């Protein structure tokens, strides 16, 4: 197949970029499976294993599709989609509360994500673990970590801090957001000063991997229905169990052997104190087996074949189920 992957970003990712990382690893795996891959991405992108075309912002995306393309893989809905004759799919990576309807060829990133839109069309994200450092599963585990957009309320940094503060000795590294004390002060109520909390700012590459490889676990008490959560599987790969809330995809991804879920601070704090009962080896093996880029690529390959044959991925138009809860889900 000649596969065109469209992503309005620069690849490869230099520091943090969830969608970009998934798209990159997907393209690499599709090439290994014998397909010809072209990326249509922002200027400045480079790739040694696939062709790169730059997006021209002066014309519609659908008018930039090469004639020999068998299937287009969008990672957001383009304008003028009705003008496209080439088979296509659209991966929905996030939550879009202002969008009532979706295209029939959309794919979500977890079962819960799909079900909340009256769909059963989903593919789990996977990563190329060979692109990461080999974890030392016997390394000394000193602190826990929070990994995500620290200033984003639904990620619940405050809740993660509360969980750690309820313990006597545990500490937390905050990976994401701002690093310096002056900038932290300007970021509002989600940043709290404590001798138990160290803000490391936005980290990536070997620096991030080093923190994960010395962490006792990921604190992930999100207050929304997490579509997937790359922070979860990256942490698991480095042997870190996950302590989070039972919302969105977490109930699917975080099984009993690799973490604990609750929306109660006390229960999570107690579980954190027993983090040593989780096996780093089991956490890593679970991530490698279930959330790898080859498994993801094979699932997408099946989706490509279906749309090329003229089939729609959803029989009915996926529609967002209006939320009945408040802005944030329950956490106490």
C-alpha positions as CSV (number, residue, x, y, z in Angstrom):
1,X,0.0,0.0,0.0
2,X,1.0,3.6,-0.6
3,X,0.0,5.2,2.7
4,X,-0.1,8.9,3.4
5,X,0.0,10.0,7.1
6,X,-1.1,13.6,7.7
7,X,-0.1,15.3,10.9
8,X,0.1,19.1,11.4
9,X,3.3,19.0,13.4
10,X,7.1,18.7,13.0
11,X,8.5,15.2,13.1
12,X,10.5,13.6,14.7
13,X,9.5,15.0,18.1
14,X,12.3,16.7,19.9
15,X,11.0,16.9,23.5
16,X,7.4,16.1,24.2
17,X,4.7,15.2,21.7
18,X,2.3,12.3,22.1
19,X,0.6,12.3,18.7
20,X,3.9,13.0,16.9
21,X,5.6,10.1,18.7
22,X,2.8,7.7,17.9
23,X,2.6,8.8,14.2
24,X,6.4,8.4,13.8
25,X,6.4,4.9,15.3
26,X,3.4,3.9,13.2
27,X,5.0,5.0,10.0
28,X,8.3,3.2,10.8
29,X,6.4,-0.1,11.6
30,X,4.3,0.2,8.4
31,X,7.5,0.4,6.4
32,X,8.7,-2.8,8.1
33,X,5.5,-4.4,7.0
34,X,6.3,-3.7,3.4
35,X,4.2,-0.5,2.8
36,X,5.4,2.7,1.2
37,X,4.8,5.6,3.7
38,X,4.7,9.3,3.1
39,X,4.3,11.9,5.8
40,X,2.5,15.2,5.0
41,X,3.7,17.3,7.9
42,X,5.0,20.8,8.8
43,X,8.1,22.3,7.2
44,X,11.2,21.4,9.1
45,X,10.3,17.7,9.4
46,X,12.8,15.0,8.4
47,X,12.6,11.2,8.1
48,X,15.1,8.6,7.0
49,X,12.6,5.8,6.5
50,X,9.8,7.5,4.6
51,X,9.1,10.3,2.2
52,X,8.3,13.7,3.6
53,X,6.1,16.3,2.1
54,X,5.5,19.7,3.6
55,X,2.0,21.1,4.3
56,X,1.2,24.1,2.2
57,X,-1.0,26.3,4.4
58,X,-2.2,28.2,1.3
59,X,-4.3,25.4,0.0
60,X,-6.6,22.7,1.4
61,X,-5.0,19.6,2.8
62,X,-7.2,17.3,0.6
63,X,-5.7,19.0,-2.5
64,X,-2.2,18.0,-1.4
65,X,-2.8,14.3,-1.6
66,X,-0.4,12.5,-4.1
67,X,-2.3,10.8,-6.9
68,X,-0.7,7.4,-6.2
69,X,-2.0,7.3,-2.6
70,X,-4.0,4.2,-1.7
71,X,-5.2,5.4,1.7
72,X,-4.8,8.6,3.8
73,X,-4.4,8.5,7.5
74,X,-5.5,11.8,9.0
75,X,-4.8,12.6,12.6
76,X,-7.4,15.4,12.8
77,X,-10.4,16.1,10.5
78,X,-9.4,18.2,7.5
79,X,-11.5,20.8,5.8
80,X,-13.1,20.0,2.5
81,X,-13.1,16.3,3.2
82,X,-16.1,15.9,0.9
83,X,-13.7,16.7,-2.0
84,X,-11.5,13.7,-1.3
85,X,-11.8,10.7,-3.6
86,X,-9.0,8.6,-1.9
87,X,-10.0,6.2,0.9
88,X,-9.1,7.6,4.3
89,X,-9.3,7.1,8.0
90,X,-9.2,9.7,10.8
91,X,-7.7,9.0,14.2
92,X,-9.3,11.0,17.0
93,X,-6.6,11.4,19.7
94,X,-8.3,13.6,22.2
95,X,-11.6,14.6,23.8
96,X,-13.7,17.1,21.7
97,X,-16.6,18.3,23.8
98,X,-17.8,20.8,21.2
99,X,-18.1,18.3,18.3
100,X,-21.4,16.4,18.2
101,X,-20.7,14.3,15.2
102,X,-17.8,12.5,13.6
103,X,-17.0,11.0,10.3
104,X,-17.9,7.3,9.7
105,X,-14.3,6.5,9.2
106,X,-13.0,7.7,12.5
107,X,-10.9,5.6,14.9
108,X,-10.6,6.3,18.6
109,X,-7.6,5.3,20.8
110,X,-9.3,3.1,23.4
111,X,-12.5,1.2,23.9
112,X,-13.9,3.7,26.4
113,X,-13.0,6.6,24.1
114,X,-14.9,4.9,21.3
115,X,-17.9,3.9,23.5
116,X,-18.4,7.5,24.7
117,X,-19.0,8.4,21.1
118,X,-21.3,5.5,20.3
119,X,-18.6,3.7,18.4
120,X,-16.7,0.4,18.6
121,X,-13.9,1.6,16.3
122,X,-10.6,2.0,18.2
123,X,-6.9,1.1,18.0
124,X,-4.7,1.3,21.1
125,X,-1.6,3.5,20.8
126,X,1.7,1.6,20.7
127,X,5.3,2.7,20.8
128,X,8.5,1.4,19.4
129,X,10.2,0.3,22.6
130,X,13.6,-0.2,20.8
131,X,13.7,3.6,20.6
132,X,13.9,3.9,24.3
133,X,16.8,3.2,26.7
134,X,16.9,-0.3,28.1
135,X,15.5,-0.1,31.6
136,X,17.5,-1.2,34.6
137,X,14.7,-3.0,36.5
138,X,17.0,-3.4,39.5
139,X,17.7,0.3,39.9
140,X,17.1,2.0,43.2
141,X,13.6,3.5,43.2
142,X,13.7,6.8,45.2
143,X,10.6,8.9,44.4
144,X,7.3,8.8,42.5
145,X,6.6,10.9,39.4
146,X,3.8,12.9,37.8
147,X,4.1,13.1,34.0
148,X,1.8,15.4,32.0
149,X,0.7,19.0,31.4
150,X,1.1,20.2,34.9
151,X,-1.0,23.4,34.4
152,X,-3.9,21.5,32.9
153,X,-6.6,21.0,35.5
154,X,-7.9,17.7,34.3
155,X,-4.4,16.2,34.8
156,X,-4.8,17.0,38.5
157,X,-1.3,17.8,39.7
158,X,-2.9,19.1,42.9
159,X,-4.4,15.6,43.5
160,X,-1.1,13.9,42.9
161,X,0.6,16.2,45.4
162,X,-2.1,15.6,48.0
163,X,-1.6,11.8,47.6
164,X,2.1,12.2,48.3
165,X,1.7,14.7,51.1
166,X,-0.6,12.2,52.9
167,X,2.4,9.8,53.2
168,X,5.2,10.4,55.7
169,X,8.3,9.9,53.6
170,X,7.4,9.7,49.9
171,X,8.4,12.3,47.4
172,X,7.2,13.4,44.0
173,X,9.0,14.6,40.8
174,X,6.8,16.7,38.6
175,X,7.7,16.1,35.0
176,X,5.9,18.7,32.9
177,X,5.1,22.4,33.1
178,X,7.5,25.0,34.5
179,X,10.7,24.4,36.3
180,X,11.8,27.6,38.1
181,X,10.3,28.7,41.3
182,X,9.4,32.2,39.9
183,X,7.5,30.7,37.0
184,X,5.8,28.1,39.2
185,X,4.5,31.0,41.3
186,X,2.8,32.5,38.3
187,X,1.1,29.3,37.2
188,X,-1.7,29.3,39.8
189,X,-3.1,26.9,42.4
190,X,-1.9,23.6,40.8
191,X,1.7,24.4,41.8
192,X,2.3,23.9,45.5
193,X,5.6,24.4,47.3
194,X,6.6,21.5,49.5
195,X,9.8,19.7,50.5
196,X,8.2,16.6,49.1
197,X,7.7,18.0,45.6
198,X,10.4,18.8,43.0
199,X,9.4,20.5,39.8
200,X,11.6,19.3,36.9
201,X,9.8,21.1,34.1
202,X,9.2,19.7,30.7
203,X,11.7,16.9,30.1
204,X,12.2,14.4,27.3
205,X,14.6,11.9,25.8
206,X,17.3,10.4,28.1
207,X,16.5,12.8,30.9
208,X,12.9,11.7,31.2
209,X,13.8,8.1,30.9
210,X,16.3,8.5,33.7
211,X,13.6,9.8,36.0
212,X,11.2,7.0,35.1
213,X,13.9,4.4,35.6
214,X,14.4,5.5,39.2
215,X,10.7,6.1,40.0
216,X,8.6,4.0,42.4
217,X,5.5,4.7,40.3
218,X,3.4,7.1,38.2
219,X,0.8,9.2,40.1
220,X,-1.9,9.8,37.6
221,X,-5.2,11.0,39.3
222,X,-6.8,12.5,36.2
223,X,-10.2,14.2,36.5
224,X,-11.5,13.5,33.0
225,X,-12.0,10.5,30.8
226,X,-8.5,10.0,29.6
227,X,-8.6,8.9,25.9
228,X,-5.4,6.8,26.3
229,X,-2.4,8.2,28.2
230,X,1.1,7.6,26.8
231,X,2.5,8.6,30.2
232,X,0.9,5.4,31.5
233,X,2.6,3.0,29.1
234,X,5.9,4.8,29.1
235,X,6.0,4.5,32.9
236,X,5.1,0.9,32.8
237,X,7.9,0.2,30.3
238,X,10.4,1.5,32.9
239,X,8.9,-0.7,35.6
240,X,6.7,1.8,37.3
241,X,3.2,0.8,38.5
242,X,0.4,3.3,38.0
243,X,-1.7,4.9,40.7
244,X,-4.6,6.7,39.2
245,X,-8.3,7.3,38.9
246,X,-10.7,4.9,37.3
247,X,-11.7,7.2,34.4
248,X,-11.6,6.8,30.7
249,X,-9.1,4.3,29.3
250,X,-7.4,3.7,32.7
251,X,-9.8,0.8,33.6
252,X,-8.7,-0.9,30.3
253,X,-4.9,-0.2,30.5
254,X,-4.1,-0.4,34.2
255,X,-4.9,-4.0,35.3
256,X,-4.4,-5.2,38.8
257,X,-0.9,-6.5,38.3
258,X,0.5,-3.2,37.2
259,X,-1.3,-0.6,39.3
260,X,-4.2,0.6,41.5
261,X,-7.2,2.8,40.7
262,X,-9.4,4.9,43.0
263,X,-10.9,8.3,43.1
264,X,-10.1,8.6,46.8
265,X,-7.0,10.3,48.0
266,X,-6.6,8.1,51.1
267,X,-6.9,4.8,49.2
268,X,-4.4,5.9,46.6
269,X,-2.0,7.1,49.4
270,X,-2.2,3.7,51.1
271,X,-1.6,1.9,47.8
272,X,1.4,4.1,47.1
273,X,3.0,3.0,50.4
274,X,2.8,-0.6,49.0
275,X,4.3,0.1,45.6
276,X,7.0,-2.4,46.3
277,X,4.5,-5.2,46.0
278,X,4.3,-4.5,42.2
279,X,6.9,-6.1,40.0
280,X,8.9,-3.8,37.7
281,X,9.5,-6.8,35.4
282,X,5.7,-7.5,35.1
283,X,5.0,-3.9,34.5
284,X,7.6,-3.7,31.7
285,X,6.5,-7.0,30.1
286,X,2.9,-5.9,30.1
287,X,3.7,-2.7,28.3
288,X,5.9,-4.4,25.7
289,X,3.4,-7.1,24.9
290,X,0.3,-5.0,24.8
291,X,1.3,-1.6,23.6
292,X,3.9,-1.9,21.0
293,X,4.1,-0.2,17.6
294,X,3.9,-3.4,15.6
295,X,0.6,-4.4,17.2
296,X,-0.7,-0.9,16.5
297,X,0.4,-1.0,12.9
298,X,-1.2,-4.4,12.2
299,X,-4.5,-3.1,13.6
300,X,-4.3,0.0,11.4
301,X,-3.4,-2.1,8.4
302,X,-6.8,-3.9,8.9
303,X,-8.6,-0.6,9.0
304,X,-6.8,0.6,5.8
305,X,-7.9,-2.6,4.0
306,X,-11.5,-2.1,5.0
307,X,-11.8,1.5,3.8
308,X,-9.9,0.7,0.6
309,X,-12.6,-2.0,-0.1
310,X,-15.3,0.6,0.3
311,X,-16.4,-0.3,3.8
312,X,-17.1,2.3,6.5
313,X,-15.5,1.8,9.9
314,X,-18.7,2.9,11.7
315,X,-22.1,1.8,10.6
316,X,-23.7,4.8,12.3
317,X,-22.3,8.3,12.6
318,X,-20.3,8.5,15.9
319,X,-21.8,11.1,18.2
320,X,-20.4,12.6,21.3
321,X,-22.4,11.6,24.4
322,X,-23.1,14.9,26.2
323,X,-21.5,14.9,29.6
324,X,-23.8,14.9,32.6
325,X,-21.1,15.4,35.1
326,X,-19.4,18.7,35.9
327,X,-16.1,20.1,34.5
328,X,-14.1,17.7,36.6
329,X,-14.8,14.1,37.6
330,X,-15.1,13.2,41.3
331,X,-11.9,13.1,43.4
332,X,-11.8,13.4,47.1
